[in-house]
Amino acid sequence: MTKLRHLKCEACRADAPKATDAEIAEYMKQLPDWTVIEQDGIRRLERVFTFKNFAQALAFTNKVGELAEEEGHHPSIALEWGRVGVVWWTHAIHGLHRNDFIMAAKTDKVYDSMH
């Protein structure tokens, strides 16, 4: 399987299929630090990233925001002192799509580049 961080998001319509349990299991092999959660009946990918201070957490948040704009796919981001929570899901389908796993992998790459 091609590494998720090297793929691009595809345009996703409301009738796009959600990721299957088998696909999720396969994608998660490349995302060991992420967790699949369910919130409001919607599956999502979640990870909390830690930093030494607020400035580093803010810089990471801004880089993830830039990445989201480039890819046209946007997460929920919670910024706190020394930590940033990132949650990916596809609003149009109310669940997980391959794009979410691609963006989680790209988020990991941003984090790795800062450490």
trRosetta pair geometry for C-beta under 8 A, 3 or more apart (Angstrom, degrees):
i j d omega theta_ij theta_ji phi_ij phi_ji
1 26 6.7 147 -67 167 163 114
1 30 7.7 -117 101 -43 126 130
2 6 6.0 -106 167 70 102 116
2 7 6.2 107 112 -60 123 103
3 6 4.9 76 76 4 92 107
3 7 7.8 -165 97 -17 51 86
3 30 6.6 156 -144 -139 66 140
3 105 7.1 169 163 -178 80 148
4 7 5.8 -57 -157 22 43 114
4 27 6.6 74 -75 -148 140 89
4 30 5.2 146 3 108 116 152
4 31 7.4 -17 39 -49 154 102
4 101 5.4 -97 -138 135 147 91
4 102 5.0 -148 -178 -105 92 51
4 104 7.5 -2 128 67 146 82
4 105 3.6 148 97 -13 111 159
4 106 7.8 -111 127 -31 88 72
5 30 8.0 -152 -18 164 87 128
5 102 7.5 151 -90 -160 27 61
5 105 3.9 -129 -64 142 75 109
5 106 5.3 144 -135 -77 75 56
5 108 7.0 -94 -83 65 125 102
5 109 4.8 119 -149 -45 136 132
7 98 7.9 -60 122 152 153 111
7 102 4.8 -94 81 -121 108 121
8 71 7.0 -169 -160 -127 70 91
8 102 7.4 52 154 178 6 150
9 12 7.6 -64 176 -24 100 105
9 71 4.5 88 11 -179 127 104
9 72 6.4 -151 86 62 135 86
9 73 4.8 -167 -119 -19 168 135
9 99 4.3 56 -134 -134 97 106
9 102 5.8 179 -75 84 71 142
9 103 6.7 23 -70 -55 120 99
10 98 7.7 29 25 76 107 115
10 99 6.6 -127 39 -73 65 107
11 72 7.8 -20 -97 105 69 143
12 16 4.7 -75 -159 7 80 161
12 73 7.9 65 10 -100 124 111
12 90 5.6 -74 130 -154 160 135
12 92 5.4 162 118 53 100 140
12 93 6.8 -83 164 -18 119 113
12 97 5.5 51 -123 159 146 174
12 99 5.9 -94 -44 -6 135 146
13 16 5.2 131 56 -33 64 93
13 92 6.4 -140 170 160 19 145
14 92 4.8 -118 -85 177 59 93
14 93 6.5 162 -149 -78 41 62
16 90 7.5 -66 77 143 129 155
16 92 6.9 57 28 105 111 120
16 93 5.5 -86 69 -65 89 135
16 97 6.1 28 120 -118 129 131
17 20 7.9 -6 150 -46 118 83
17 93 7.7 64 144 -144 9 149
17 97 7.9 128 89 -118 49 86
18 43 7.7 100 -171 46 129 124
18 90 8.0 -169 -113 54 74 123
18 93 5.5 176 -76 146 81 130
18 95 4.1 -4 -123 97 128 139
18 96 6.0 76 -167 63 90 60
18 97 6.6 -95 -130 -77 46 65
19 23 4.4 -129 -168 93 89 125
19 24 5.1 113 128 -61 121 82
19 27 7.0 -39 -159 2 149 144
19 95 7.4 -152 29 136 76 105
19 96 4.5 -51 29 111 116 100
19 97 6.0 165 -34 -121 91 20
19 98 6.1 135 -84 -57 108 57
19 100 7.6 -104 -15 45 135 113
19 101 7.3 92 -85 -22 158 123
20 23 4.6 97 51 7 77 102
20 24 6.9 -137 94 -5 40 86
21 24 5.6 -52 -146 36 31 114
21 25 6.4 35 154 -21 64 104
22 25 5.8 -52 -150 34 30 112
22 26 6.5 29 152 -17 63 106
23 26 5.7 -57 -150 38 33 110
23 27 6.1 29 155 -16 68 108
23 98 7.2 -76 170 -82 133 87
24 27 5.8 -57 -143 40 29 109
24 28 6.1 32 158 -25 65 109
24 36 6.4 39 -176 -82 130 152
24 43 8.0 -57 -106 161 147 150
24 96 6.5 68 -96 100 110 151
24 101 7.9 -167 -124 -70 55 131
25 28 5.9 -55 -145 32 26 114
25 29 7.5 42 151 -33 56 92
26 29 6.1 -42 -170 7 36 115
27 30 6.2 -64 -173 37 47 103
27 31 6.5 8 144 9 77 118
27 98 7.3 -166 -87 -129 141 66
27 101 4.0 -55 -173 -139 139 156
28 31 5.4 -77 -138 58 45 95
28 32 7.5 93 165 -84 72 41
28 34 7.0 -130 -132 75 80 103
28 36 7.1 -65 -88 -31 131 111
28 101 7.9 -96 -61 -124 50 119
29 32 7.7 3 -168 -63 28 82
30 101 7.5 84 68 175 114 108
30 105 6.0 -6 132 -97 118 121
31 34 4.1 -19 155 25 113 123
31 45 7.3 -29 153 -154 156 131
31 101 6.5 -125 -26 -149 143 84
31 104 5.2 25 -123 122 140 129
31 105 6.3 -99 -79 -73 99 76
31 108 7.1 -155 -123 -38 77 143
33 47 5.5 62 125 -132 91 126
33 108 7.0 134 49 -107 123 117
34 45 5.1 -2 179 -171 129 102
34 46 6.7 141 -161 68 76 34
34 47 4.7 -66 -103 -58 69 111
34 104 5.3 16 -83 -173 157 139
35 45 7.4 145 73 -156 39 54
35 46 5.2 -32 65 65 90 89
35 47 7.0 144 13 -77 76 62
36 43 5.9 -8 -174 -166 102 103
36 44 7.3 152 -155 77 55 35
36 45 6.2 -35 -98 -96 59 61
36 46 7.9 135 -113 18 13 81
36 96 7.3 -41 -131 -54 108 153
37 43 7.4 152 81 -151 38 53
37 44 5.4 -25 65 65 87 88
37 45 7.7 136 19 -116 80 13
37 46 5.0 11 2 4 125 129
37 87 7.7 -58 47 -130 124 112
38 41 6.8 0 177 -129 104 16
38 42 6.8 156 -155 72 65 31
38 43 5.5 -34 -96 -90 77 57
38 44 7.4 143 -103 16 27 78
39 42 6.0 -33 71 60 65 84
39 44 5.9 -20 23 13 106 129
41 94 7.8 -1 107 168 93 116
42 89 6.0 87 149 174 115 160
42 94 5.2 -109 -110 -179 112 74
42 95 5.8 -139 -154 -82 77 54
43 89 6.8 159 98 -118 54 120
43 95 5.1 38 45 -148 95 81
43 96 4.9 -57 104 -17 113 106
44 87 5.1 18 159 -176 132 103
44 88 6.6 160 -168 77 81 41
44 89 4.0 -69 -109 -50 84 123
44 96 7.0 173 -102 -69 26 93
44 100 7.7 -134 -149 -161 54 147
45 87 6.7 158 81 -155 52 52
45 88 4.5 -8 57 56 108 94
45 89 6.9 164 15 -63 71 70
45 96 6.7 93 -33 -112 94 117
45 100 5.4 152 6 156 125 113
45 101 7.0 147 -60 -85 156 56
45 104 5.0 -69 135 -75 151 139
46 85 6.9 -7 -164 -172 96 97
46 86 7.3 163 -147 86 49 50
46 87 4.8 -9 -98 -103 82 85
47 85 7.5 174 91 -148 38 56
47 86 5.7 -9 61 57 83 93
47 104 7.0 116 -4 -150 128 102
47 107 7.3 153 56 110 132 134
47 108 7.9 8 88 -75 172 86
48 83 5.7 2 -179 -173 103 115
48 84 7.2 162 -155 81 58 38
48 85 4.8 -26 -100 -96 80 76
48 86 7.9 166 -92 17 32 67
49 57 7.7 156 97 -125 98 80
49 60 6.3 -136 106 154 145 158
49 83 6.6 157 81 -154 50 60
49 84 4.9 -12 57 59 102 90
49 85 7.8 -177 19 -81 69 28
49 86 6.9 29 -7 -3 109 109
49 111 5.4 -134 -131 -113 137 133
50 82 6.2 3 -159 160 75 83
50 83 5.2 -23 -106 -98 60 84
51 54 7.8 128 95 -84 126 13
51 56 3.9 -173 -172 97 129 115
51 57 4.3 -162 38 -61 145 77
51 60 6.6 -152 -67 -4 137 137
51 82 5.2 -154 70 -148 72 46
51 83 6.6 -170 22 -70 81 33
51 84 7.2 43 -10 -8 118 96
52 56 5.7 68 44 14 79 149
52 82 6.8 -82 135 -120 7 91
53 56 5.4 98 58 11 73 99
53 57 7.2 -136 102 -2 40 93
53 81 7.3 -44 -167 -166 44 81
53 82 6.3 -19 -103 -80 13 78
54 57 5.5 -60 -148 40 36 112
54 58 6.0 36 155 -21 71 107
54 81 4.7 -48 -74 -121 96 69
54 82 6.8 -49 -65 -35 53 55
55 58 5.7 -54 -146 37 29 111
55 59 6.4 32 153 -21 63 105
56 59 5.6 -51 -146 34 33 113
56 60 6.4 34 154 -18 64 104
56 82 8.0 36 63 -115 105 47
56 114 7.0 132 -165 167 99 131
57 60 5.8 -54 -152 36 31 112
57 61 6.4 36 149 -22 64 106
57 79 5.9 136 142 -154 111 88
57 80 7.0 -78 168 71 161 43
57 81 7.0 172 20 -151 152 21
57 82 6.0 -119 -46 -75 133 6
57 83 6.2 -2 -115 36 135 13
57 84 5.0 164 -161 -44 92 100
58 61 5.4 -51 -148 34 34 116
58 62 6.4 34 154 -19 65 103
58 79 6.5 66 -93 -161 62 139
59 62 5.8 -54 -152 35 30 111
59 63 6.5 29 151 -17 64 105
59 114 7.2 148 107 -127 116 137
60 63 5.7 -56 -149 36 32 110
60 64 6.3 31 154 -17 67 105
60 84 5.5 -153 95 9 123 156
60 110 6.7 123 -150 134 78 111
60 111 6.6 39 -140 -98 125 71
60 114 6.0 -78 -88 -12 96 171
61 64 5.9 -56 -148 37 29 109
61 65 6.3 33 151 -21 63 107
61 77 5.7 125 -140 165 96 142
61 79 4.9 -8 -79 -88 153 124
61 84 5.5 -161 -70 -123 90 140
62 65 5.4 -53 -149 35 32 117
62 66 6.5 36 152 -21 65 101
63 66 5.6 -48 -148 33 35 112
63 67 6.4 38 151 -19 64 104
63 110 4.9 162 125 -162 124 128
63 114 7.6 -172 22 -56 160 126
64 67 5.5 -51 -149 37 34 115
64 68 6.3 40 150 -23 65 104
64 75 6.9 -48 160 40 120 128
64 77 6.3 145 96 -97 136 138
64 84 7.6 169 4 149 148 146
64 86 6.3 -121 -157 -106 159 134
64 107 5.7 33 -120 -123 109 94
64 110 5.9 171 -75 85 71 166
65 68 5.6 -51 -147 33 31 114
65 69 6.6 32 154 -18 63 103
65 77 7.3 -74 -66 -3 88 161
66 69 5.8 -54 -152 35 32 111
66 70 6.5 34 150 -21 65 105
67 70 5.6 -54 -149 34 32 113
67 71 6.3 11 160 -2 67 112
67 103 7.5 137 134 -147 115 86
67 106 5.8 169 -174 137 138 122
67 107 7.1 174 88 -83 157 63
67 110 6.2 -98 -38 -60 147 139
68 71 6.2 -68 -143 48 27 98
68 72 7.9 173 166 -7 55 4
68 73 6.1 -112 -148 83 72 51
68 74 4.5 78 180 -106 129 63
68 75 6.3 -122 -94 8 132 79
68 103 7.4 52 -99 -148 73 128
69 72 7.5 27 -173 -71 28 42
69 74 7.9 44 -65 -85 50 98
71 99 7.8 151 159 -164 122 103
71 102 7.8 177 -153 115 147 115
71 103 6.4 176 99 -96 162 102
71 106 7.3 143 -48 62 150 168
73 88 7.7 37 147 -146 111 106
73 90 7.7 -45 -145 -103 110 80
73 99 5.3 -159 -112 163 159 124
73 100 7.7 -145 170 -82 136 51
73 103 5.4 -124 102 -68 128 143
75 86 5.2 20 143 -168 156 85
75 87 5.8 152 -173 71 98 46
75 88 4.9 -56 -105 -83 104 67
75 103 6.8 178 -54 140 109 136
75 107 7.6 32 -26 -78 157 142
76 85 7.9 -19 113 114 89 94
76 86 7.4 148 79 -158 57 40
76 87 4.3 -9 56 58 104 106
77 84 6.4 -15 -167 -174 94 102
77 85 7.1 154 -158 82 42 58
77 86 5.6 -5 -106 -104 75 70
77 87 7.9 -159 -69 24 36 71
78 84 6.9 158 79 -160 54 50
78 85 4.0 4 51 51 107 107
79 84 5.4 -8 -106 -111 63 87
80 83 5.0 -3 66 64 103 88
80 84 7.3 -176 29 -81 67 42
80 85 7.8 39 4 -6 106 93
86 104 7.8 155 114 -117 120 71
86 107 5.6 -177 123 -164 165 155
88 100 4.1 151 134 -154 114 88
88 101 7.9 177 102 -53 143 29
88 103 5.1 162 -122 85 146 120
88 104 5.4 -125 21 -60 147 89
88 107 7.7 -152 -44 -16 127 143
89 94 7.9 8 154 -165 121 26
89 95 6.5 -102 -165 175 107 13
89 96 6.0 -74 -129 -80 77 59
89 100 5.8 16 -105 -107 29 143
90 93 4.9 22 103 36 116 98
90 94 7.7 -52 91 0 72 16
90 95 6.5 -14 54 74 92 46
90 96 6.7 111 11 -137 97 18
90 97 4.1 32 -22 4 151 117
90 99 6.1 91 -80 61 118 117
90 100 5.9 -110 -35 -47 87 110
91 94 7.2 18 -168 -73 33 49
93 97 6.0 105 38 -56 141 113
96 100 5.1 -101 -146 47 76 148
96 101 7.4 62 -177 -38 110 90
97 100 5.6 114 56 -6 63 96
98 101 5.8 -59 -160 38 45 109
98 102 6.3 48 146 -22 74 105
99 102 5.4 -54 -148 36 35 115
99 103 6.2 30 156 -16 68 107
100 103 5.9 -55 -146 39 30 107
100 104 6.3 34 152 -22 64 104
101 104 5.5 -46 -144 33 34 114
101 105 6.5 35 154 -18 63 103
102 105 5.9 -59 -155 36 29 110
102 106 6.4 25 150 -15 65 108
103 106 5.4 -52 -142 40 36 111
103 107 6.2 45 153 -25 66 102
104 107 5.5 -50 -149 32 31 115
104 108 6.7 37 149 -20 62 101
105 108 5.6 -48 -154 31 35 115
105 109 6.6 38 147 -21 63 103
106 109 5.3 -47 -150 32 38 117
106 110 6.7 44 149 -21 64 98
107 110 5.6 -47 -153 31 35 113
107 111 6.6 36 149 -17 64 104
108 111 5.6 -56 -151 38 33 113
108 112 6.2 35 152 -21 68 106
109 112 5.6 -49 -142 36 31 113
109 113 6.4 34 155 -22 62 105
110 113 5.8 -58 -153 33 29 112
110 114 6.9 21 152 -16 62 108
111 114 6.0 -66 -157 36 33 108
111 115 6.7 8 155 -4 68 113
112 115 6.2 -74 -148 45 32 99
